[in-house]
Amino acid sequence: PALTASALSDRYTAEARAIKTAERAAIRHRDSQLASALGRLAPRQVLFFNPDGQGVAAMVIGNLATATRVAILVPGSDTTLATFFSRGPASPGGGAEALAAQARRLDPGERLAVIAWLGYPAPAMLSPGVMTSGDAGQGARALRPLVTALARHGDRVALLCHSYGSVVCGLAAPHLPVTDIAVFGSPGMDASSVASLHTRARVWAGRERGDSIRFVPHVRLFGLGFGADPMSNGFGARVFATGDSGHSGYLDPGSVSLRNLTSIALGDPAAVTR
């Protein structure tokens, strides 16, 4: 929709009706996990929604019509509509809530909107697709028009990309009008370096010391793998401090990683600890 208060209000109302319809269908089919997720999503500001297959949705926190900065959270594998809230801050909905709350603490006056974006069919962790960029390419094609529309509206956009979501962001990155791209728990960006991303954005990378993603081989061979480690010196990203948590702890309230990711979302690189 047009990024005006009235157009967004109409969109949120229409999507709420669609979500309630899908929730009733999930209840009839005795899919309690999906019904629970849709019940939590229905009263939120939802920019788009489709329950087909694994489902897609984008939830907005904040006033998108008046925002001057927008942070888009791009999730990784094993993420579906049914898990949109179920894993707390490790899920898109919970992570967006944690980021928005931290932003209010750091800079209460900043007009930041946060979008929990599940706009592609994320591969299952235990599937062949999780080692290829096929699903990520579909996600990148879906992400680019949203970012372009926000930039035309005058918003400064940051992409915060977790795990396989960092492959999505790497494929979407070339010439995309964003100020920052932050990847965390990344298996790679399907790129050999920041230069090969063809972006003017600040590119950030972080990895918790307890994250098992560090054991993923950083190669690309016969269509498998995602290339260089964004944490490596040769890649050229700005490495930000995290902590000792695991692959799902980056947006935990009170964590170093959440504070740094929020500073990146706010466009305050000087506040990011390295």
LOSE-255109 format. One record per residue: residue number from 1; x, y, z of N, C-alpha, C in turn; chain; residue in one letter. Coordinates in steps of 0.1 Angstrom, whole numbers, plus 5000, padded with zeros to 4 digits. Example, Ala and Ser with C-alpha at 12.3 -4.5 7.8 and 13.67 -1.06 7.14 Angstrom:
2
{1 {5132 4943 5078} {5123 4955 5078} {5132 4967 5078} A A}
{2 {5128 4978 5071} {5137 4989 5071} {5129 5000 5079} A S}
***
This chain:
274
{1 {5008 4988 5000} {5000 5000 5000} {5009 5013 5000} A P}
{2 {5002 5024 4997} {5009 5037 4998} {5012 5038 5013} A A}
{3 {5024 5044 5016} {5028 5045 5030} {5022 5058 5037} A L}
{4 {5009 5058 5036} {5002 5069 5043} {4993 5063 5054} A T}
{5 {4990 5071 5064} {4982 5066 5075} {4969 5059 5071} A A}
{6 {4962 5065 5062} {4949 5059 5058} {4951 5046 5050} A S}
{7 {4960 5046 5041} {4963 5034 5033} {4968 5022 5042} A A}
{8 {4977 5026 5051} {4982 5015 5060} {4971 5010 5069} A L}
{9 {4962 5019 5074} {4951 5015 5083} {4942 5005 5075} A S}
{10 {4939 5009 5063} {4930 5000 5055} {4937 4986 5053} A D}
{11 {4950 4986 5050} {4957 4974 5048} {4957 4965 5061} A R}
{12 {4960 4972 5072} {4960 4964 5085} {4947 4958 5088} A Y}
{13 {4936 4966 5085} {4923 4960 5088} {4919 4949 5079} A T}
{14 {4923 4950 5066} {4920 4939 5057} {4928 4926 5060} A A}
{15 {4941 4928 5064} {4949 4916 5067} {4944 4910 5081} A E}
{16 {4939 4918 5090} {4934 4913 5102} {4922 4903 5100} A A}
{17 {4913 4907 5090} {4902 4899 5087} {4907 4886 5081} A R}
{18 {4917 4887 5072} {4922 4875 5065} {4929 4865 5075} A A}
{19 {4936 4871 5085} {4942 4863 5095} {4932 4856 5104} A I}
{20 {4921 4863 5108} {4911 4856 5116} {4904 4845 5108} A K}
{21 {4902 4846 5095} {4897 4836 5087} {4906 4824 5087} A T}
{22 {4919 4826 5085} {4929 4816 5086} {4930 4809 5099} A A}
{23 {4928 4817 5110} {4929 4811 5123} {4917 4802 5125} A E}
{24 {4905 4805 5121} {4894 4796 5122} {4896 4783 5114} A R}
{25 {4902 4784 5103} {4905 4772 5095} {4915 4764 5102} A A}
{26 {4925 4770 5108} {4935 4762 5116} {4929 4755 5128} A A}
{27 {4920 4761 5134} {4912 4755 5145} {4904 4743 5140} A I}
{28 {4898 4745 5129} {4890 4734 5123} {4899 4722 5120} A R}
{29 {4911 4725 5115} {4920 4714 5112} {4929 4709 5124} A H}
{30 {4926 4715 5135} {4932 4711 5148} {4947 4713 5147} A R}
{31 {4951 4724 5140} {4965 4728 5140} {4967 4739 5151} A D}
{32 {4969 4734 5163} {4969 4743 5174} {4981 4753 5174} A S}
{33 {4992 4749 5169} {5004 4758 5169} {5001 4769 5159} A Q}
{34 {4996 4766 5147} {4993 4777 5137} {4982 4786 5143} A L}
{35 {4972 4780 5148} {4961 4788 5154} {4965 4797 5164} A A}
{36 {4974 4793 5173} {4980 4801 5183} {4988 4813 5177} A S}
{37 {4996 4810 5167} {5004 4821 5161} {4995 4831 5154} A A}
{38 {4985 4826 5147} {4976 4835 5140} {4967 4844 5150} A L}
{39 {4964 4838 5162} {4957 4845 5172} {4965 4857 5177} A G}
{40 {4978 4855 5178} {4987 4865 5183} {4989 4876 5172} A R}
{41 {4989 4871 5160} {4992 4880 5148} {4980 4889 5145} A L}
{42 {4968 4884 5146} {4956 4891 5142} {4955 4906 5147} A A}
{43 {4958 4908 5160} {4956 4922 5164} {4968 4932 5161} A P}
{44 {4978 4926 5155} {4990 4934 5152} {4988 4942 5138} A R}
{45 {4998 4951 5135} {4998 4958 5123} {5005 4948 5112} A Q}
{46 {4997 4942 5104} {5003 4933 5094} {5002 4939 5080} A V}
{47 {5014 4940 5074} {5016 4946 5061} {5011 4937 5050} A L}
{48 {5015 4924 5051} {5010 4914 5041} {5009 4901 5048} A F}
{49 {5000 4892 5043} {4998 4879 5049} {4993 4870 5038} A F}
{50 {4998 4857 5039} {4992 4847 5030} {4995 4833 5037} A N}
{51 {4984 4826 5040} {4986 4813 5048} {4990 4801 5040} A P}
{52 {4991 4803 5026} {4993 4791 5018} {5007 4785 5021} A D}
{53 {5008 4772 5020} {5021 4765 5023} {5026 4768 5037} A G}
{54 {5038 4772 5038} {5044 4775 5051} {5039 4789 5056} A Q}
{55 {5034 4797 5047} {5028 4810 5050} {5039 4821 5050} A G}
{56 {5034 4833 5046} {5042 4845 5047} {5035 4856 5054} A V}
{57 {5042 4865 5060} {5036 4876 5067} {5047 4887 5070} A A}
{58 {5043 4899 5072} {5052 4910 5077} {5044 4918 5087} A A}
{59 {5049 4918 5099} {5043 4925 5111} {5051 4938 5113} A M}
{60 {5044 4949 5115} {5050 4962 5117} {5048 4966 5132} A V}
{61 {5059 4971 5138} {5059 4977 5151} {5063 4992 5149} A I}
{62 {5054 5001 5153} {5057 5015 5151} {5048 5021 5140} A G}
{63 {5050 5033 5138} {5042 5041 5128} {5050 5042 5115} A N}
{64 {5046 5033 5105} {5053 5032 5093} {5051 5045 5084} A L}
{65 {5040 5052 5086} {5037 5064 5079} {5046 5075 5083} A A}
{66 {5050 5076 5095} {5058 5088 5100} {5072 5084 5103} A T}
{67 {5076 5072 5102} {5089 5067 5105} {5099 5074 5096} A A}
{68 {5111 5076 5102} {5122 5081 5093} {5133 5070 5092} A T}
{69 {5132 5060 5100} {5141 5048 5099} {5133 5036 5100} A R}
{70 {5136 5025 5093} {5130 5013 5093} {5140 5002 5094} A V}
{71 {5138 4993 5104} {5147 4981 5105} {5138 4969 5101} A A}
{72 {5144 4961 5092} {5137 4949 5087} {5144 4937 5092} A I}
{73 {5137 4928 5100} {5143 4916 5105} {5140 4905 5095} A L}
{74 {5151 4898 5090} {5150 4888 5080} {5154 4875 5087} A V}
{75 {5145 4865 5089} {5148 4853 5096} {5154 4842 5088} A P}
{76 {5158 4832 5094} {5165 4821 5088} {5157 4808 5087} A G}
{77 {5163 4797 5086} {5157 4784 5084} {5147 4780 5095} A S}
{78 {5138 4771 5092} {5129 4766 5102} {5119 4777 5107} A D}
{79 {5117 4787 5099} {5107 4798 5103} {5095 4797 5094} A T}
{80 {5084 4796 5100} {5071 4795 5093} {5061 4804 5100} A T}
{81 {5049 4805 5095} {5038 4813 5102} {5036 4806 5116} A L}
{82 {5036 4793 5117} {5034 4786 5129} {5044 4790 5140} A A}
{83 {5056 4793 5136} {5067 4796 5146} {5069 4811 5146} A T}
{84 {5060 4820 5142} {5063 4834 5141} {5065 4840 5154} A F}
{85 {5059 4834 5165} {5061 4839 5179} {5066 4829 5188} A F}
{86 {5066 4816 5184} {5067 4805 5194} {5081 4804 5200} A S}
{87 {5091 4810 5195} {5105 4809 5200} {5110 4821 5207} A R}
{88 {5100 4829 5212} {5104 4842 5219} {5112 4851 5210} A G}
{89 {5123 4857 5215} {5131 4866 5207} {5138 4860 5195} A P}
{90 {5139 4846 5195} {5145 4840 5184} {5135 4838 5172} A A}
{91 {5123 4842 5174} {5113 4841 5163} {5111 4856 5157} A S}
{92 {5105 4857 5145} {5104 4870 5139} {5096 4880 5148} A P}
{93 {5084 4876 5153} {5076 4884 5161} {5083 4888 5174} A G}
{94 {5088 4879 5181} {5094 4882 5194} {5107 4890 5192} A G}
{95 {5115 4887 5182} {5127 4894 5179} {5124 4909 5176} A G}
{96 {5114 4911 5168} {5110 4925 5165} {5105 4933 5177} A A}
{97 {5098 4926 5186} {5094 4932 5199} {5105 4936 5207} A E}
{98 {5115 4927 5208} {5127 4929 5216} {5135 4941 5211} A A}
{99 {5136 4942 5198} {5144 4952 5191} {5137 4966 5193} A L}
{100 {5124 4966 5191} {5116 4979 5193} {5117 4984 5207} A A}
{101 {5116 4974 5217} {5117 4978 5231} {5131 4984 5234} A A}
{102 {5141 4978 5229} {5155 4983 5232} {5157 4996 5225} A Q}
{103 {5151 4998 5213} {5152 5011 5206} {5146 5022 5215} A A}
{104 {5134 5019 5221} {5127 5029 5229} {5136 5033 5241} A R}
{105 {5144 5023 5246} {5152 5026 5258} {5164 5035 5253} A R}
{106 {5170 5031 5242} {5182 5038 5237} {5179 5052 5232} A L}
{107 {5168 5054 5225} {5165 5067 5218} {5150 5068 5217} A D}
{108 {5144 5073 5228} {5129 5073 5228} {5123 5082 5218} A P}
{109 {5131 5092 5213} {5126 5102 5203} {5127 5098 5189} A G}
{110 {5135 5087 5186} {5137 5083 5173} {5125 5077 5166} A E}
{111 {5122 5081 5154} {5110 5076 5147} {5114 5063 5139} A R}
{112 {5115 5052 5147} {5119 5039 5141} {5107 5030 5140} A L}
{113 {5105 5024 5129} {5096 5013 5127} {5104 5000 5125} A A}
{114 {5098 4989 5131} {5105 4976 5129} {5095 4967 5122} A V}
{115 {5101 4960 5112} {5092 4950 5104} {5098 4936 5106} A I}
{116 {5090 4927 5112} {5093 4913 5112} {5088 4907 5099} A A}
{117 {5098 4904 5091} {5095 4901 5077} {5097 4886 5074} A W}
{118 {5087 4879 5072} {5087 4865 5067} {5081 4865 5053} A L}
{119 {5089 4868 5043} {5084 4870 5030} {5088 4859 5020} A G}
{120 {5093 4848 5025} {5098 4837 5017} {5096 4824 5024} A Y}
{121 {5096 4813 5016} {5095 4800 5023} {5109 4796 5028} A P}
{122 {5111 4798 5040} {5124 4795 5046} {5126 4780 5046} A A}
{123 {5138 4775 5042} {5140 4760 5042} {5140 4754 5056} A P}
{124 {5137 4742 5057} {5138 4734 5070} {5153 4732 5073} A A}
{125 {5156 4732 5086} {5170 4730 5089} {5176 4717 5084} A M}
{126 {5168 4706 5085} {5172 4693 5081} {5167 4690 5067} A L}
{127 {5171 4698 5057} {5166 4696 5043} {5177 4700 5034} A S}
{128 {5178 4695 5022} {5188 4698 5012} {5188 4713 5009} A P}
{129 {5176 4720 5009} {5175 4734 5006} {5183 4743 5015} A G}
{130 {5186 4739 5027} {5193 4748 5036} {5208 4750 5033} A V}
{131 {5213 4742 5023} {5227 4743 5019} {5228 4749 5005} A M}
{132 {5216 4754 4999} {5216 4760 4986} {5210 4774 4987} A T}
{133 {5211 4782 4977} {5206 4796 4978} {5193 4797 4970} A S}
{134 {5186 4786 4967} {5174 4787 4959} {5163 4794 4966} A G}
{135 {5160 4790 4979} {5149 4797 4986} {5154 4811 4989} A D}
{136 {5166 4813 4992} {5171 4827 4995} {5169 4836 4983} A A}
{137 {5171 4831 4971} {5169 4839 4959} {5154 4843 4958} A G}
{138 {5145 4835 4961} {5131 4838 4961} {5129 4849 4972} A Q}
{139 {5135 4848 4983} {5133 4858 4994} {5139 4871 4989} A G}
{140 {5151 4871 4983} {5157 4884 4978} {5148 4891 4969} A A}
{141 {5141 4883 4959} {5132 4890 4950} {5120 4896 4956} A R}
{142 {5116 4890 4967} {5104 4895 4975} {5108 4907 4983} A A}
{143 {5120 4907 4988} {5125 4918 4998} {5128 4931 4990} A L}
{144 {5134 4930 4979} {5138 4942 4972} {5127 4953 4969} A R}
{145 {5115 4949 4965} {5105 4959 4962} {5101 4966 4975} A P}
{146 {5100 4959 4986} {5096 4966 4999} {5107 4976 5003} A L}
{147 {5119 4972 5002} {5130 4982 5006} {5130 4994 4997} A V}
{148 {5128 4991 4984} {5128 5003 4974} {5116 5012 4977} A T}
{149 {5105 5007 4980} {5093 5015 4984} {5095 5023 4996} A A}
{150 {5101 5017 5006} {5104 5025 5019} {5115 5036 5016} A L}
{151 {5125 5033 5008} {5135 5043 5005} {5129 5055 4997} A A}
{152 {5120 5052 4988} {5113 5062 4980} {5105 5071 4990} A R}
{153 {5099 5065 5000} {5092 5073 5010} {5100 5082 5019} A H}
{154 {5114 5080 5018} {5123 5088 5025} {5129 5081 5037} A G}
{155 {5125 5068 5039} {5130 5061 5051} {5145 5057 5049} A D}
{156 {5152 5057 5059} {5166 5050 5059} {5164 5036 5065} A R}
{157 {5168 5027 5057} {5164 5013 5060} {5177 5005 5064} A V}
{158 {5175 4997 5074} {5186 4987 5078} {5180 4973 5077} A A}
{159 {5188 4964 5072} {5185 4950 5072} {5192 4943 5083} A L}
{160 {5185 4935 5091} {5191 4927 5102} {5188 4913 5098} A L}
{161 {5198 4905 5095} {5196 4892 5088} {5202 4881 5096} A C}
{162 {5194 4872 5101} {5198 4861 5109} {5200 4848 5101} A H}
{163 {5211 4841 5104} {5213 4827 5098} {5211 4827 5083} A S}
{164 {5202 4818 5078} {5200 4817 5064} {5194 4830 5058} A Y}
{165 {5188 4838 5067} {5184 4851 5062} {5195 4860 5057} A G}
{166 {5207 4858 5062} {5218 4865 5057} {5221 4862 5042} A S}
{167 {5218 4850 5038} {5219 4846 5024} {5209 4854 5016} A V}
{168 {5197 4855 5021} {5187 4864 5014} {5192 4878 5013} A V}
{169 {5197 4884 5023} {5202 4897 5023} {5214 4899 5014} A C}
{170 {5223 4889 5013} {5234 4890 5004} {5230 4890 4990} A G}
{171 {5220 4882 4986} {5215 4882 4972} {5207 4894 4969} A L}
{172 {5200 4900 4979} {5192 4912 4977} {5201 4925 4976} A A}
{173 {5213 4924 4982} {5221 4936 4985} {5225 4945 4973} A A}
{174 {5229 4939 4962} {5235 4948 4951} {5226 4960 4948} A P}
{175 {5232 4972 4950} {5226 4985 4947} {5213 4987 4954} A H}
{176 {5210 4980 4965} {5198 4982 4973} {5199 4995 4981} A L}
{177 {5189 5004 4982} {5190 5016 4990} {5189 5014 5004} A P}
{178 {5199 5008 5011} {5199 5006 5025} {5211 5013 5031} A V}
{179 {5210 5017 5044} {5221 5023 5050} {5230 5012 5057} A T}
{180 {5224 5001 5062} {5232 4991 5069} {5226 4977 5066} A D}
{181 {5235 4968 5065} {5232 4954 5065} {5240 4947 5076} A I}
{182 {5232 4941 5085} {5239 4934 5097} {5235 4919 5096} A A}
{183 {5245 4910 5095} {5242 4896 5095} {5247 4890 5108} A V}
{184 {5240 4881 5114} {5244 4875 5126} {5240 4860 5126} A F}
{185 {5250 4852 5131} {5248 4837 5130} {5248 4833 5116} A G}
{186 {5256 4839 5107} {5256 4838 5093} {5264 4826 5088} A S}
{187 {5258 4818 5079} {5266 4807 5072} {5274 4813 5060} A P}
{188 {5272 4825 5057} {5277 4832 5045} {5267 4840 5038} A G}
{189 {5271 4848 5029} {5261 4857 5022} {5261 4854 5007} A M}
{190 {5266 4843 5003} {5267 4839 4989} {5276 4850 4982} A D}
{191 {5286 4854 4989} {5295 4864 4983} {5309 4862 4989} A A}
{192 {5319 4867 4982} {5333 4864 4986} {5338 4876 4995} A S}
{193 {5331 4887 4994} {5336 4899 5002} {5325 4909 5002} A S}
{194 {5327 4920 5010} {5318 4931 5010} {5318 4938 4996} A V}
{195 {5329 4939 4990} {5330 4945 4977} {5321 4938 4967} A A}
{196 {5320 4924 4968} {5313 4917 4958} {5298 4918 4961} A S}
{197 {5294 4924 4972} {5279 4927 4974} {5274 4939 4966} A L}
{198 {5283 4947 4961} {5280 4959 4953} {5269 4968 4961} A H}
{199 {5273 4971 4973} {5264 4979 4981} {5272 4991 4987} A T}
{200 {5265 5002 4989} {5271 5013 4996} {5268 5013 5011} A R}
{201 {5261 5003 5015} {5257 5002 5029} {5269 4998 5038} A A}
{202 {5268 5002 5051} {5277 4996 5061} {5273 4981 5063} A R}
{203 {5283 4972 5062} {5280 4958 5063} {5286 4954 5076} A V}
{204 {5278 4948 5085} {5282 4943 5098} {5280 4928 5099} A W}
{205 {5289 4922 5108} {5287 4908 5111} {5290 4905 5125} A A}
{206 {5283 4896 5131} {5285 4892 5145} {5282 4877 5147} A G}
{207 {5288 4871 5156} {5286 4857 5159} {5288 4854 5174} A R}
{208 {5278 4849 5181} {5280 4845 5195} {5290 4834 5196} A E}
{209 {5298 4834 5207} {5308 4825 5209} {5303 4810 5210} A R}
{210 {5290 4809 5214} {5284 4796 5216} {5276 4791 5203} A G}
{211 {5277 4799 5192} {5269 4796 5180} {5276 4785 5172} A D}
{212 {5269 4774 5170} {5274 4762 5163} {5276 4765 5148} A S}
{213 {5271 4776 5143} {5272 4780 5129} {5287 4781 5125} A I}
{214 {5295 4784 5135} {5310 4785 5132} {5316 4773 5126} A R}
{215 {5309 4761 5128} {5314 4749 5123} {5310 4746 5108} A F}
{216 {5302 4755 5103} {5297 4753 5089} {5309 4756 5080} A V}
{217 {5312 4747 5070} {5323 4750 5061} {5320 4762 5052} A P}
{218 {5329 4772 5051} {5326 4784 5043} {5332 4782 5029} A H}
{219 {5325 4774 5021} {5329 4771 5007} {5316 4773 4999} A V}
{220 {5318 4773 4986} {5308 4772 4976} {5312 4763 4965} A R}
{221 {5306 4751 4964} {5310 4741 4955} {5298 4733 4949} A L}
{222 {5297 4733 4936} {5286 4726 4930} {5272 4731 4935} A F}
{223 {5271 4744 4937} {5259 4749 4941} {5256 4748 4956} A G}
{224 {5265 4742 4964} {5263 4740 4978} {5272 4750 4986} A L}
{225 {5267 4755 4997} {5274 4764 5005} {5272 4779 5001} A G}
{226 {5278 4788 5009} {5275 4802 5008} {5287 4811 5008} A F}
{227 {5299 4805 5005} {5311 4813 5003} {5317 4817 5016} A G}
{228 {5324 4828 5015} {5333 4833 5026} {5325 4836 5039} A A}
{229 {5333 4834 5050} {5327 4837 5063} {5327 4853 5065} A D}
{230 {5315 4858 5067} {5314 4873 5069} {5322 4878 5081} A P}
{231 {5326 4869 5090} {5334 4872 5102} {5349 4873 5099} A M}
{232 {5353 4868 5088} {5367 4867 5085} {5373 4881 5081} A S}
{233 {5386 4883 5084} {5392 4896 5081} {5391 4899 5066} A N}
{234 {5393 4889 5058} {5393 4892 5044} {5379 4896 5038} A G}
{235 {5368 4893 5045} {5355 4896 5040} {5353 4911 5040} A F}
{236 {5357 4918 5050} {5356 4932 5050} {5345 4938 5058} A G}
{237 {5337 4930 5065} {5326 4935 5073} {5331 4941 5086} A A}
{238 {5323 4950 5092} {5325 4955 5105} {5320 4945 5115} A R}
{239 {5329 4939 5123} {5325 4929 5132} {5320 4936 5145} A V}
{240 {5308 4932 5150} {5303 4938 5162} {5303 4928 5173} A F}
{241 {5304 4933 5185} {5305 4924 5197} {5292 4917 5200} A A}
{242 {5292 4905 5204} {5280 4897 5208} {5282 4892 5222} A T}
{243 {5282 4879 5224} {5283 4874 5238} {5286 4859 5237} A G}
{244 {5282 4852 5247} {5285 4837 5248} {5273 4828 5245} A D}
{245 {5262 4834 5240} {5250 4826 5238} {5251 4818 5225} A S}
{246 {5241 4811 5222} {5241 4802 5210} {5234 4809 5198} A G}
{247 {5230 4800 5189} {5225 4805 5176} {5212 4813 5177} A H}
{248 {5205 4810 5187} {5192 4817 5189} {5191 4828 5199} A S}
{249 {5203 4833 5204} {5203 4842 5214} {5206 4857 5211} A G}
{250 {5207 4860 5198} {5211 4873 5194} {5202 4885 5198} A Y}
{251 {5189 4882 5199} {5180 4893 5202} {5174 4891 5216} A L}
{252 {5181 4883 5225} {5176 4882 5239} {5177 4895 5246} A D}
{253 {5167 4899 5253} {5167 4912 5261} {5179 4912 5270} A P}
{254 {5186 4923 5271} {5197 4925 5279} {5210 4921 5273} A G}
{255 {5210 4915 5261} {5222 4910 5255} {5230 4921 5248} A S}
{256 {5243 4919 5248} {5252 4928 5240} {5248 4928 5226} A V}
{257 {5245 4917 5220} {5242 4916 5206} {5229 4924 5203} A S}
{258 {5219 4923 5212} {5207 4931 5209} {5209 4946 5210} A L}
{259 {5217 4950 5219} {5221 4965 5220} {5228 4969 5208} A R}
{260 {5237 4961 5203} {5245 4966 5191} {5236 4965 5178} A N}
{261 {5228 4955 5177} {5219 4955 5166} {5209 4966 5166} A L}
{262 {5205 4970 5178} {5195 4981 5179} {5202 4994 5175} A T}
{263 {5215 4996 5179} {5222 5008 5175} {5224 5008 5160} A S}
{264 {5226 4997 5154} {5227 4996 5139} {5214 5000 5133} A I}
{265 {5203 4995 5138} {5190 4999 5133} {5187 5014 5135} A A}
{266 {5192 5020 5145} {5190 5034 5148} {5199 5043 5139} A L}
{267 {5209 5036 5132} {5218 5044 5124} {5229 5051 5132} A G}
{268 {5233 5045 5143} {5243 5051 5152} {5255 5041 5153} A D}
{269 {5263 5041 5142} {5275 5032 5142} {5285 5035 5153} A P}
{270 {5286 5047 5158} {5295 5051 5169} {5292 5044 5182} A A}
{271 {5279 5040 5184} {5275 5033 5196} {5277 5018 5196} A A}
{272 {5280 5013 5184} {5282 4998 5183} {5296 4994 5189} A V}
{273 {5296 4985 5198} {5308 4980 5204} {5314 4969 5195} A T}
{274 {5327 4969 5194} {5334 4960 5184} {5341 4949 5191} A R}
***
